[in-house]
């Protein structure tokens, strides 16, 4: 189960929902024109985010750091799941654009 990080409510909600099977609540976190960048690939809009989400295994998160920067909130986590190299430590979730209700830009990278 994911540990709840400190930080903005939208970030806490992301990690509360991200380790669960796809739900409308998870997709509801994103703006219609949101961008997720993961492994160098860009997914723009809810349909693309749904497709991306369907291609990644469910993982659990152990939050190791949360940092507020000028560029947004950066959450560092160890992820564990059914994928080669699990567990993977030091993965960074950079919430670059968001407000209280929607994520507009999320970059995921080591």
BAMI-749320 format. One line per 3 residues: number of its first residue (from 1); their letters; for each residue y, z, x of C-alpha. Coordinates in Angstrom, 2 decimals. Each point is the difference from the previous one (the first is absolute). Layout:
NUM) a) Y Z X ~ ...
This chain:
1) xxx) 0.00 0.00 0.00 ~ 3.51 -0.79 1.24 ~ 2.25 2.82 1.03
4) xxx) 3.43 -0.15 -1.59 ~ 2.67 -0.67 2.61 ~ 3.47 1.43 -0.15
7) xxx) 2.72 -2.52 -0.62 ~ 1.28 -2.03 -2.94 ~ -1.86 0.24 -3.30
10) xxx) -0.85 -3.73 -0.03 ~ -1.72 0.41 3.41 ~ -1.96 3.02 -1.23
13) xxx) -1.06 -1.96 -3.10 ~ -1.11 -2.93 2.17 ~ -2.43 2.18 1.97
16) xxx) -1.19 1.83 -3.12 ~ -0.98 -3.35 -1.57 ~ -0.95 -2.11 3.04
19) xxx) -3.35 1.69 0.58 ~ -1.12 -0.63 -3.60 ~ -1.47 -3.18 -1.46
22) xxx) 2.62 -2.49 -1.17 ~ 2.06 1.36 -2.84 ~ 3.05 -1.24 -1.84
25) xxx) 1.75 3.15 1.22 ~ -0.52 -1.14 3.61 ~ 1.36 -3.50 -0.65
28) xxx) 2.82 1.54 -2.02 ~ 1.31 1.53 3.23 ~ 1.11 -3.45 1.17
31) xxx) 2.98 -2.07 -1.06 ~ -0.90 -3.39 -1.50 ~ 1.23 -1.74 3.17
34) xxx) -1.31 2.63 2.44 ~ -1.24 -1.00 3.44 ~ -2.98 1.60 1.75
37) xxx) -0.59 -0.95 3.62 ~ -3.47 0.89 1.25 ~ -1.75 -1.23 3.16
40) xxx) 2.73 -2.57 0.54 ~ -0.40 -1.52 -3.47 ~ 2.67 0.09 -2.69
43) xxx) -0.79 0.56 -3.69 ~ 2.97 -0.59 -2.30 ~ -0.02 0.91 -3.69
46) xxx) -2.39 1.99 -2.14 ~ -2.63 -2.78 -0.25 ~ -0.19 -0.28 3.79
49) xxx) -0.09 3.80 0.38 ~ -2.87 0.15 -2.52 ~ -1.92 -2.62 2.02
52) xxx) 0.67 1.87 3.27 ~ -1.09 3.28 -1.56 ~ -3.21 -1.61 -1.25
55) xxx) -0.85 -1.10 3.54 ~ 0.37 3.38 1.71 ~ -2.54 2.82 -0.20
58) xxx) 0.95 3.28 -1.59 ~ 0.82 2.57 2.64 ~ 0.93 3.64 0.20
61) xxx) 3.16 1.05 1.80 ~ 0.70 2.91 2.29 ~ 3.76 0.12 0.45
64) xxx) 0.88 1.00 3.56 ~ 3.78 -0.57 0.03 ~ 2.91 -0.88 -2.28
67) xxx) 3.28 -1.12 1.51 ~ 3.25 -0.94 -1.70 ~ 1.72 -2.76 1.98
70) xxx) 3.01 -2.24 -0.53 ~ -2.47 -2.76 -0.88 ~ -1.86 2.09 -2.62
73) xxx) -2.86 2.47 -0.21 ~ -2.85 -0.35 2.50 ~ -3.31 1.69 -0.81
76) xxx) -2.67 0.13 2.69 ~ -3.57 0.50 -1.19 ~ -3.63 -0.10 0.96
79) xxx) -1.95 -2.12 -2.45 ~ -3.71 0.37 -0.67 ~ -2.11 -2.40 -2.03
82) xxx) -2.68 -2.64 -0.05 ~ 1.32 -2.27 2.75 ~ -0.80 -0.59 3.68
85) xxx) 1.75 2.49 2.27 ~ 0.32 2.70 -2.66 ~ 1.68 2.42 0.36
88) xxx) 3.14 -1.76 1.25 ~ 2.74 2.30 1.30 ~ 3.70 -0.73 0.41
91) xxx) 0.51 -2.50 -2.80 ~ 3.67 -0.12 -0.99 ~ 1.24 -0.60 -3.52
94) xxx) 3.66 -1.01 0.22 ~ 1.70 0.27 -3.39 ~ 2.96 -2.20 0.93
97) xxx) 1.56 -0.57 -3.42 ~ -0.50 2.20 -3.05 ~ 1.79 2.13 -2.54
100) xxx) -1.15 2.82 -2.25 ~ -2.04 -2.30 -2.22 ~ -1.21 -3.04 2.00
103) xxx) -1.13 -1.08 3.46 ~ 1.62 -3.26 1.04 ~ -1.26 -0.40 3.57
106) xxx) -2.97 1.68 1.71 ~ -1.18 -0.84 3.52 ~ -3.44 1.25 1.11
109) xx) -0.82 -0.24 3.70 ~ -1.41 2.02 2.89
